[in-house]
Amino acid sequence: MELFHHTHPFPPFIPETATKLIVGTLPPPRFTRRELKPDDVDFCYGSRDGLLWPVLDRIFQLDLKYENTSEAIQQRQDFLKSRKIGICDIVESSRREKIDASDLGMQKVELRDMLEILRKYPKIDTLLFTGGNSKNGPEYFFRKYLKEQSAEVNLRIVSNKSPRVHQFILEGRSIKTVSLIAPSGAANISIGSSELYKELKKKNPEFNTLDFRVLQYKEFF
């Protein structure tokens, strides 16, 4: 059976002044196949089902458009430049039996050279993983990449409570990593089982999983 070659449709978007870098895996296969829906945005995290932009929209009151237009792309790029944030997903490509967006379905994964990218952008001091260390998540792949690339660079735990924070030293430069809750609907189950979420929901029955992400992301963005 021939596997679908799921290549990343977007190059890294990193302003010269970037101090933070958002790191995920791959957008849904329809972006690779150029089969976008009318309310997808043809840019990083632009899936109509994704929650990264709705969360950032809430935090920064961006009044973003959710449509397949150049204006919607420009809004997001302008925001990233103004806040000194870049986006560089760690996966360059993978193979899939089933054509879907599941991280677990990725096989024969090729990773981007993250240390080289960090050397090229010396102001970056924080990596914001859009997901944790579960198999095929961004932190998982970053650990795998470090193991293969460099014996000297290791993640050291800073905080083990959610979101987990680590730190590593690259040629004398300290860089922090934060493993945020994934901005996908699949992560709602783990949010629902979180003690903090249950506590906040008890205080306010209207509180939902998007509110929870806004609360968490606000601290690190």
C-alpha positions as CSV (number, residue, x, y, z in Angstrom):
1,M,0.0,0.0,0.0
2,E,1.4,3.4,-1.0
3,L,1.7,5.8,1.9
4,F,0.6,9.4,1.6
5,H,3.6,11.8,1.8
6,H,2.5,14.5,4.2
7,T,4.9,17.4,3.6
8,H,4.7,20.7,5.5
9,P,3.1,23.3,3.2
10,F,4.6,26.3,5.0
11,P,8.2,27.4,5.5
12,P,9.1,28.7,8.9
13,F,7.8,32.2,9.5
14,I,10.4,33.8,11.8
15,P,10.8,37.6,12.1
16,E,14.4,38.7,12.6
17,T,13.5,40.1,16.0
18,A,11.7,37.0,17.2
19,T,12.2,36.0,20.9
20,K,9.6,33.3,21.0
21,L,9.0,30.4,18.6
22,I,5.8,28.4,18.3
23,V,6.6,24.8,17.6
24,G,4.1,22.2,16.5
25,T,4.0,19.2,14.1
26,L,2.0,19.4,10.8
27,P,-1.2,21.0,9.6
28,P,-4.0,18.8,8.3
29,P,-3.2,17.0,5.0
30,R,-5.7,19.2,3.1
31,F,-3.2,22.0,3.4
32,T,-0.5,19.9,1.7
33,R,-3.0,18.8,-1.0
34,R,-4.2,22.4,-1.4
35,E,-7.8,21.5,-0.7
36,L,-8.6,24.3,1.7
37,K,-12.1,25.0,3.0
38,P,-13.5,28.5,2.7
39,D,-13.0,29.3,6.4
40,D,-9.4,27.9,6.5
41,V,-6.6,30.5,6.5
42,D,-3.7,29.5,4.2
43,F,-1.1,30.0,6.8
44,C,0.4,28.3,9.9
45,Y,-2.3,27.0,12.3
46,G,-4.9,28.2,9.8
47,S,-7.2,25.2,10.0
48,R,-10.8,26.1,10.7
49,D,-10.7,23.4,13.5
50,G,-7.6,24.7,15.1
51,L,-7.7,26.8,18.3
52,L,-4.4,28.7,18.3
53,W,-5.6,31.7,16.5
54,P,-9.0,31.9,18.4
55,V,-7.0,31.8,21.7
56,L,-4.5,34.5,20.6
57,D,-7.4,36.5,19.2
58,R,-9.1,36.5,22.6
59,I,-5.9,37.3,24.5
60,F,-4.8,40.2,22.3
61,Q,-8.2,41.3,20.9
62,L,-7.0,41.0,17.3
63,D,-10.4,40.9,15.5
64,L,-9.0,38.3,13.1
65,K,-10.7,37.2,9.9
66,Y,-11.3,33.4,9.5
67,E,-11.4,33.0,5.8
68,N,-9.2,31.9,2.9
69,T,-8.0,35.4,1.9
70,S,-4.6,37.3,1.8
71,E,-6.0,39.8,4.3
72,A,-6.5,37.0,6.9
73,I,-2.9,35.8,6.3
74,Q,-1.5,39.4,6.6
75,Q,-3.3,40.0,9.9
76,R,-1.6,37.0,11.4
77,Q,1.8,37.9,10.0
78,D,1.6,41.5,11.2
79,F,0.6,40.3,14.7
80,L,3.6,37.9,14.9
81,K,6.0,40.6,13.8
82,S,4.6,43.1,16.3
83,R,4.9,40.6,19.2
84,K,8.3,39.2,18.1
85,I,6.9,35.7,17.7
86,G,7.9,33.1,15.0
87,I,6.4,29.8,13.9
88,C,8.5,26.9,13.0
89,D,6.9,23.4,13.3
90,I,9.4,20.7,14.0
91,V,8.1,18.2,11.4
92,E,9.2,18.7,7.8
93,S,7.3,15.6,6.5
94,S,5.9,12.2,7.3
95,R,4.1,9.3,5.7
96,R,0.6,8.2,6.5
97,E,-1.6,5.2,5.9
98,K,-4.7,7.1,6.8
99,I,-5.0,10.6,5.5
100,D,-5.9,12.5,8.6
101,A,-4.3,15.0,11.0
102,S,-3.6,12.6,13.9
103,D,0.0,13.0,15.3
104,L,0.0,9.3,16.1
105,G,-0.6,8.4,12.5
106,M,2.7,9.9,11.4
107,Q,5.4,7.4,10.1
108,K,8.9,7.9,8.7
109,V,9.0,11.4,10.2
110,E,11.6,13.8,8.9
111,L,12.4,16.6,11.4
112,R,13.6,20.2,10.7
113,D,17.1,21.2,12.0
114,M,15.9,23.1,15.0
115,L,19.4,23.9,16.5
116,E,20.5,25.4,13.1
117,I,17.3,27.5,13.1
118,L,18.0,28.7,16.6
119,R,21.6,29.6,15.7
120,K,20.3,31.6,12.8
121,Y,17.9,33.6,15.1
122,P,20.0,34.4,18.2
123,K,17.3,36.4,19.9
124,I,14.9,33.4,20.4
125,D,14.9,32.4,24.1
126,T,11.6,30.5,24.3
127,L,10.1,27.6,22.4
128,L,6.3,27.3,22.8
129,F,5.4,23.6,22.0
130,T,1.8,23.3,21.0
131,G,1.5,19.9,22.7
132,G,3.5,17.8,25.1
133,N,5.7,14.8,25.3
134,S,3.1,12.2,24.4
135,K,4.2,10.1,21.3
136,N,4.6,12.3,18.2
137,G,4.0,15.5,20.0
138,P,6.3,18.5,19.5
139,E,8.2,18.0,22.8
140,Y,8.5,14.3,22.1
141,F,10.1,15.0,18.7
142,F,12.3,17.7,20.1
143,R,13.7,15.3,22.6
144,K,14.3,12.7,19.9
145,Y,16.0,15.3,17.7
146,L,18.3,16.4,20.5
147,K,19.3,12.8,21.3
148,E,20.2,12.3,17.7
149,Q,21.9,15.7,17.1
150,S,23.8,16.6,20.2
151,A,25.1,14.9,23.3
152,E,25.8,18.3,24.9
153,V,22.3,19.8,24.6
154,N,19.8,18.3,27.1
155,L,16.5,19.4,28.5
156,R,16.5,20.2,32.2
157,I,13.2,20.4,34.1
158,V,12.3,23.8,35.5
159,S,8.6,23.1,36.4
160,N,6.8,19.7,36.2
161,K,3.3,21.1,36.7
162,S,1.2,21.7,33.6
163,P,2.4,23.4,31.4
164,R,5.8,21.7,31.8
165,V,8.8,24.0,31.5
166,H,12.3,22.9,30.6
167,Q,15.5,24.7,29.8
168,F,18.6,23.9,27.7
169,I,21.8,25.6,26.9
170,L,22.9,26.1,23.3
171,E,26.5,27.4,23.0
172,G,26.2,29.4,26.2
173,R,22.7,30.6,25.5
174,S,19.8,29.7,27.8
175,I,16.6,28.7,26.0
176,K,13.3,27.8,27.7
177,T,10.7,25.3,26.4
178,V,7.0,25.4,27.4
179,S,4.7,22.4,26.6
180,L,1.3,24.1,26.2
181,I,-2.0,22.2,25.9
182,A,-2.4,21.4,22.2
183,P,-4.7,23.8,20.3
184,S,-6.7,21.0,18.9
185,G,-10.1,19.5,19.9
186,A,-8.4,16.2,20.7
187,A,-6.8,17.8,23.8
188,N,-10.2,18.7,25.3
189,I,-10.3,15.3,27.0
190,S,-7.1,15.9,28.9
191,I,-8.2,19.4,29.9
192,G,-11.5,18.0,31.2
193,S,-9.6,15.6,33.5
194,S,-7.4,18.4,34.9
195,E,-8.0,19.2,38.6
196,L,-7.5,22.9,37.9
197,Y,-10.1,22.9,35.1
198,K,-12.6,21.0,37.4
199,E,-12.0,23.6,40.1
200,L,-12.5,26.6,37.8
201,K,-15.6,24.9,36.2
202,K,-17.1,24.4,39.6
203,K,-16.6,28.1,40.4
204,N,-18.0,29.1,37.1
205,P,-20.2,26.6,35.1
206,E,-19.8,28.7,32.0
207,F,-16.0,28.2,32.0
208,N,-15.0,26.0,29.0
209,T,-11.9,24.4,27.4
210,L,-11.2,27.5,25.3
211,D,-11.2,29.7,28.4
212,F,-8.8,27.3,30.0
213,R,-6.3,27.6,27.0
214,V,-6.7,31.4,27.1
215,L,-5.7,31.3,30.8
216,Q,-2.7,29.1,30.2
217,Y,-1.4,30.7,26.9
218,K,-1.7,34.3,28.3
219,E,1.1,33.6,30.8
220,F,3.6,32.6,28.1
221,F,2.6,34.8,25.1
